[in-house]
Amino acid sequence: MRRIAQILKSNGTEGELLISFIGMDPEDFDPKEPVYVEFDGLPVPFFFESFTRRGNSRALVHMTGVRSLRDADEMAGRNILIDEADDADEGTDILGWKVIDGHSSRLVGTVRDYEDIPGNLCIWVDRPGQGEVLLPLHDDLILDLNEDTQTLVLDIPAGLLEA
C-alpha cells in the first residue's frame, strides 16, 4: 500500500472531506479506483462518490459510507492509501504463464484471464482436466515470478485448490 493523501478535516455536515495529496498530482489519480483508509491496522476499501479539486494538491470528496459530520470527523487525520498492485497493470503480462503451488511445487495450471475485483486483483487459472480456479494475485502471495521461464509461484491459501 502506498500513501497518496491525508484526510485533513470534515467539510459541512453531509460527510464531505477535505483531503491533501502527498507526492502525487490529483490529475494522476483515478477517482473510480478504490482507495483504502486504515482502521485498527487494517486497510478498509472506500470509493469516491464525488471528487472536486481545490487548488494544486487538495480536493473535496464524498466517500462511500461517510454520510454525516460524525462519520467525517472519525476519518479526519487518517491516511488514504492505494494498493500498489493496482499500478501493476503497466507491468509484466502474465497471461499464459504457468502457475506453481509454492507448498507442493506442483503445476496448478496456466493463467487464462484477470478478474479485477475492487481491491483484490485475481487470476483465472486453467487446470488440466480439472476446470478453472480463481486465485488472488497479491504481492504477499507471490513467492517467485520468473519472466524467462514464464512461471509464477504462489503461496496459495489452503482450500482454494480443493474442488
C-alpha positions as CSV (number, residue, x, y, z in Angstrom):
1,M,0.0,0.0,0.0
2,R,1.2,3.5,-0.8
3,R,0.0,6.7,0.9
4,I,-1.3,9.2,-1.6
5,A,-3.3,11.6,0.5
6,Q,-4.3,12.6,4.0
7,I,-7.8,13.5,5.2
8,L,-7.4,16.9,6.7
9,K,-10.9,17.6,8.1
10,S,-14.6,17.3,7.6
11,N,-16.4,19.9,5.4
12,G,-20.0,20.6,6.2
13,T,-22.5,18.3,7.8
14,E,-23.1,15.8,4.9
15,G,-19.9,13.8,5.3
16,E,-17.8,15.7,2.8
17,L,-14.0,15.6,3.5
18,L,-11.1,17.9,2.6
19,I,-8.1,15.8,1.5
20,S,-4.5,16.8,0.7
21,F,-2.5,14.7,-1.9
22,I,1.0,13.6,-0.9
23,G,3.7,13.1,-3.5
24,M,1.0,12.8,-6.3
25,D,-0.7,15.2,-8.6
26,P,-4.5,14.9,-8.3
27,E,-4.6,14.8,-12.1
28,D,-2.8,11.4,-12.0
29,F,-5.4,9.9,-9.6
30,D,-8.3,7.9,-10.9
31,P,-11.3,8.5,-8.6
32,K,-13.1,5.5,-9.9
33,E,-10.5,3.1,-8.4
34,P,-10.8,2.0,-4.7
35,V,-8.8,3.7,-2.0
36,Y,-8.1,2.4,1.5
37,V,-8.3,4.0,4.9
38,E,-6.6,2.2,7.8
39,F,-8.8,1.3,10.8
40,D,-7.3,-0.8,13.7
41,G,-4.3,-1.7,11.5
42,L,-6.5,-3.0,8.6
43,P,-7.0,-1.2,5.2
44,V,-10.7,-0.7,4.6
45,P,-11.8,0.0,1.0
46,F,-13.7,3.1,0.0
47,F,-14.8,4.6,-3.3
48,F,-15.1,8.3,-4.0
49,E,-18.7,9.2,-4.9
50,S,-17.7,12.8,-5.7
51,F,-14.3,14.5,-6.3
52,T,-13.8,18.2,-6.7
53,R,-10.3,19.7,-7.0
54,R,-9.4,22.6,-4.7
55,G,-6.1,24.1,-5.8
56,N,-3.0,22.2,-6.8
57,S,-3.0,19.4,-4.2
58,R,-6.3,19.3,-2.4
59,A,-9.8,18.1,-3.1
60,L,-13.3,17.9,-1.6
61,V,-14.6,14.4,-1.7
62,H,-17.5,12.2,-0.6
63,M,-16.6,8.6,0.2
64,T,-18.9,5.6,0.3
65,G,-20.4,5.1,3.7
66,V,-19.4,8.6,5.0
67,R,-22.7,10.4,5.4
68,S,-22.6,12.6,8.4
69,L,-20.4,15.1,10.2
70,R,-19.8,12.4,12.8
71,D,-18.6,9.9,10.2
72,A,-16.4,12.5,8.6
73,D,-14.8,13.6,11.9
74,E,-13.9,9.9,12.5
75,M,-12.0,9.9,9.2
76,A,-10.1,13.2,9.8
77,G,-6.3,12.8,10.2
78,R,-6.2,9.3,8.6
79,N,-4.2,8.5,5.5
80,I,-5.6,7.5,2.2
81,L,-3.8,4.6,0.6
82,I,-3.8,2.9,-2.8
83,D,-2.9,-0.7,-3.5
84,E,0.3,-0.7,-5.5
85,A,-0.9,-3.9,-7.2
86,D,-3.3,-1.6,-9.0
87,D,-0.2,0.0,-10.6
88,A,0.9,-3.5,-11.8
89,D,-1.3,-3.2,-14.9
90,E,1.6,-1.5,-16.5
91,G,4.0,-4.3,-15.6
92,T,4.5,-7.8,-16.9
93,D,1.6,-9.5,-18.7
94,I,1.3,-13.0,-17.2
95,L,-1.4,-14.4,-19.4
96,G,-0.4,-17.9,-20.5
97,W,2.2,-18.3,-17.7
98,K,2.4,-21.5,-15.6
99,V,1.2,-21.2,-12.0
100,I,3.1,-23.3,-9.5
101,D,1.8,-24.1,-5.9
102,G,4.6,-23.0,-3.6
103,H,3.6,-25.5,-1.0
104,S,3.8,-28.6,-3.2
105,S,5.9,-27.3,-6.1
106,R,3.3,-28.8,-8.4
107,L,1.9,-27.2,-11.6
108,V,-1.6,-25.7,-10.9
109,G,-2.2,-24.6,-14.5
110,T,-1.9,-21.6,-16.8
111,V,-3.2,-18.1,-16.3
112,R,-6.2,-17.6,-18.6
113,D,-7.5,-14.2,-17.6
114,Y,-7.6,-11.5,-14.9
115,E,-10.6,-10.6,-12.6
116,D,-10.4,-7.1,-11.2
117,I,-12.4,-7.4,-8.0
118,P,-12.3,-4.0,-6.3
119,G,-9.2,-4.0,-4.0
120,N,-8.4,-7.7,-4.9
121,L,-6.8,-8.5,-8.3
122,C,-7.3,-12.2,-9.1
123,I,-6.4,-14.5,-11.9
124,W,-8.3,-17.3,-13.6
125,V,-6.1,-20.4,-13.9
126,D,-7.0,-23.2,-16.3
127,R,-6.2,-26.5,-14.5
128,P,-5.5,-29.5,-16.8
129,G,-8.5,-31.9,-16.5
130,Q,-10.0,-30.0,-13.5
131,G,-11.5,-26.9,-15.0
132,E,-10.5,-23.5,-13.8
133,V,-9.9,-21.8,-10.4
134,L,-9.9,-18.1,-9.3
135,L,-6.8,-17.2,-7.3
136,P,-5.9,-14.0,-5.5
137,L,-2.9,-12.2,-7.0
138,H,-1.5,-10.2,-4.1
139,D,2.2,-9.2,-3.5
140,D,2.2,-11.2,-0.2
141,L,1.2,-14.4,-2.1
142,I,3.8,-14.2,-4.9
143,L,6.8,-16.3,-3.9
144,D,8.6,-16.1,-7.3
145,L,7.9,-14.6,-10.7
146,N,10.3,-15.7,-13.5
147,E,10.0,-14.0,-16.8
148,D,12.5,-16.3,-18.5
149,T,10.5,-19.5,-17.8
150,Q,7.2,-17.6,-17.6
151,T,6.3,-19.2,-14.2
152,L,4.5,-17.7,-11.2
153,V,5.0,-19.4,-7.9
154,L,2.2,-18.6,-5.4
155,D,1.6,-19.2,-1.8
156,I,-1.9,-20.4,-2.4
157,P,-4.2,-20.2,0.6
158,A,-5.4,-23.6,1.9
159,G,-8.6,-24.8,0.4
160,L,-8.6,-22.8,-2.8
161,L,-7.5,-25.7,-4.9
162,E,-9.8,-28.3,-3.4
163,A,-12.9,-28.9,-5.6
